[in-house]
Amino acid sequence: MLKGKVYTDPKSKVIIKILPNTCVSVGTCTIFAPNTFELDGDGIVRVKESTWDEAEKIIAAARSCPVAAIIVEDLDGNQLYPAK
């Protein structure tokens, strides 16, 4: 099992799991959901401590990742992206 970081935002109605060891610093996630994602000093995706984008934008950001470093679930833990 890959280790990652988990973030929850009831307002956006999603759980985000970041797999930092998978991230290759492309940064498209920051374009699709700029209020949610940013790259840290090493170029690895992380979730901002602010008001997140809507769930649709977060899912689009996850889809834009070429290495699937972002997993999105609903608040019940059902995986929305990528499909299981």
GUKOL-389740 format. One record per residue: residue number from 1; residue in one letter; x, y, z of N, C-alpha, C in turn. Coordinates in steps of 0.001 Angstrom, whole numbers, always signed. Atoms other than C-alpha are relative to their C-alpha. Layout:
BEGIN
   num   residu      n_c1      n_c2      n_c3     ca_c1     ca_c2     ca_c3      c_c1      c_c2      c_c3
   NUM        a         X         Y         Z         X         Y         Z         X         Y         Z
...
This chain:
BEGIN
   num   residu      n_c1      n_c2      n_c3     ca_c1     ca_c2     ca_c3      c_c1      c_c2      c_c3
     1        m      +839     -1192        +0        +0        +0        +0      +879     +1248        +0
     2        l      -763     -1239       +74     +1303     +3448      -913      -341      +903     +1166
     3        k      +231      -936     -1094     +1738     +5917     +1906      -255     +1381      -564
     4        g      +322     -1337      +469      +224     +9340     +1499      -584      +841     +1108
     5        k      +610      -927      -942     -1384    +12300     +3185     -1479      +114      -330
     6        v     +1444       -47      +174     -5136    +12589     +3709      -526     +1342      +500
     7        y      +606     -1287      -327     -7123    +15831     +3731     -1507      -106      -195
     8        t     +1453       +45       +95    -10845    +16303     +4328      -563     +1412       +52
     9        d      +695     -1278       -22    -13104    +19248     +3563     -1494      -252      -187
    10        p     +1439      +240      +113    -16810    +18802     +4349      -706      +965      -950
    11        k      +646      -972      +877    -17678    +21964     +2395      +121      -419     -1472
    12        s      -188      +481     +1365    -16202    +20569      -838      -535     -1420      -172
    13        k      +581     +1346       -15    -17639    +17153      +110      +922     -1067      -560
    14        v      -954      +999      +466    -14453    +15260      -687     +1120      -219     +1013
    15        i     -1235      +337      -700    -11470    +13555      +858     +1069       -85     -1078
    16        i     -1103       +34      +959     -8157    +14048      -939     +1142      -777      +628
    17        k     -1184      +737      -416     -5302    +11591      -661     +1115      +342      -978
    18        i     -1162      -373      +801     -1914    +12764     -1893     +1067     -1078      +171
    19        l     -1095      +965       -18      +800    +10268     -2809     +1282      +743      -391
    20        p     -1145      -866      +319     +3904    +12484     -2536     +1149      -726      -691
    21        n     -1093      +738      +639     +6321     +9750     -3594      -299      -314     -1466
    22        t      +407      +240     +1387     +4368     +9393     -6858       +55     +1285      -823
    23        c       +50     -1297      +681     +4189    +13120     -7721     +1292      +269      -774
    24        v     -1155      -328      +843     +6469    +14189    -10587       +54     +1494      -350
    25        s      -104     -1464       +74     +5912    +17960    -10255      -484      +625     -1300
    26        v      +532      -577     +1224     +3943    +18540    -13454      -785     +1270      +322
    27        g      +690     -1198      -467     +1665    +20975    -11615     -1332      +304      -644
    28        t     +1296      -281      +615     -1486    +20685    -13728     -1118       +72     +1034
    29        c     +1015       -52     -1060     -3460    +20133    -10528      -188     +1426      +504
    30        t       +88     -1383      -483     -2667    +23712     -9513      -729      +902      -986
    31        i      +726      -764     +1016     -4188    +24961    -12772     -1495      -307       +76
    32        f     +1397      +402       -35     -7418    +22975    -12514      -693      +340     +1322
    33        a      +586      -309     -1316     -7964    +23600     -8776      +979      +856      +800
    34        p     -1015      -862      -616     -5815    +26580     -7756      -261      +362     +1455
    35        n      +292      -282     -1410     -7602    +27125     -4436      +252     -1205      +890
    36        t      -175     +1239      -756     -6932    +23530     -3405     +1440      -473       +22
    37        f     -1336      +590      +126     -3499    +22493     -4661     +1081     +1044      -236
    38        e     -1204      -777      +261       -27    +23990     -4645     +1176      -965       +26
    39        l     -1215      +798       -58     +3485    +22663     -5075      +873      +553     +1115
    40        d      -879      -443     -1078     +5838    +22753     -2106     +1370      +381      -556
    41        g     -1333      -426      +423     +9477    +23877     -2228      +752     -1032      -821
    42        d      -625     +1078      +762    +10473    +20501     -3664      -787      -338     -1265
    43        g      +810      +243     +1180     +7789    +20675     -6369     -1017     -1120      +158
    44        i      +942     +1081      -275     +5546    +18077     -4705     -1355      +601      +367
    45        v     +1348      -514      -248     +1786    +18592     -4627      -355      -103     +1477
    46        r      +579       +13     -1347      +141    +19489     -1348     -1313      +770       -43
    47        v     +1295      -664       -87     -3276    +20706      -277      +160     +1274      +818
    48        k       -68     -1286      -686     -3626    +24341      +720      -876       +12     +1244
    49        e      +812      -226     -1189     -4913    +25374     +4107      -855     +1227      -251
    50        s      +890     -1098      +355     -7679    +27526     +2679     -1330      -597      -443
    51        t     +1259      +486      +540    -11116    +27262     +1148      +284      -714     -1313
    52        w      -267      +803     +1187    -11005    +24488     -1450      -933      +353     -1140
    53        d      +857       -96     +1180    -12412    +24485     -4950     -1159      -980      +142
    54        e     +1121      +936       +22    -15646    +22680     -5733      +511     -1385      -375
    55        a      -406     +1390      +240    -15483    +18883     -5956      +302      -280     -1463
    56        e      -211      +243     +1428    -15751    +18924     -9753     +1378      +475      -453
    57        k     -1320      -519      +357    -12616    +21062    -10055     +1105      -864      +611
    58        i      -994      +856      -662    -10746    +18864     -7572      +148     -1311      -770
    59        i       -60     +1236      +793    -11652    +15750     -9575      +701      +262     -1334
    60        a      -672      -349     +1257    -10570    +17486    -12801     +1506      +133      +223
    61        a     -1424      -129      -317     -7251    +18322    -11143      +639     -1371      +170
    62        a      -520     +1359      -185     -6781    +14703    -10103      +131      -704     -1348
    63        r       -45      +613     +1342     -7590    +13565    -13662     +1165      +538      -825
    64        s     -1082      -607      +780     -4954    +15946    -15022     +1374      -521      +388
    65        c     -1295      +497      -477     -2189    +14256    -13026      +426     -1214      -832
    66        p      -420     +1108      +870      -196    +12007    -15380      +418     -1265      +745
    67        v      -457     +1169      -762      +890     +9667    -12556      -971      -395     +1113
    68        a     +1037      +328      -994     -2319     +9524    -10442      +496      +150     +1440
    69        a      -494      -283     -1348      -706    +11100     -7379     -1085      +565      +909
    70        i     +1116      -560      -764     -4111    +12456     -6257     -1185      -953       -98
    71        i     +1183      +852       -71     -6964    +10233     -5127     -1105      +821      +651
    72        v     +1132      -759      -537    -10397    +11748     -4503     -1097      -976      +398
    73        e     +1094      +814      -512    -13090    +10134     -2360     -1124      +902      +464
    74        d     +1081      -755      -627    -16511    +11234     -1199      +138      -140     +1513
    75        l      -136        +2     -1455    -17081    +11763     +2530      -301     -1351      +632
    76        d      +253     +1354      -486    -18221     +8127     +2874     +1148      -945      -332
    77        g     -1153      +817      +335    -14873     +6886     +1550      -103      -720     -1329
    78        n      +127      +586     +1334    -16122     +5894     -1912      +934      +734      -956
    79        q      -980      -617      +881    -13362     +6494     -4434      -666      +547     -1252
    80        l      +555      -669     +1165    -14428     +9026     -7073      +990       +25     -1163
    81        y     -1044        +5     +1016    -11104     +9194     -8921     +1311      -425      +635
    82        p      +331      +740     +1206     -9341     +7188    -10151     -1004     -1104      +292
    83        a      +982     +1068      -175    -11989     +4538    -10725      +706     -1245      +521
    84        k      -595     +1241      -540    -11341     +1374     -8758      -208     -1139      -947
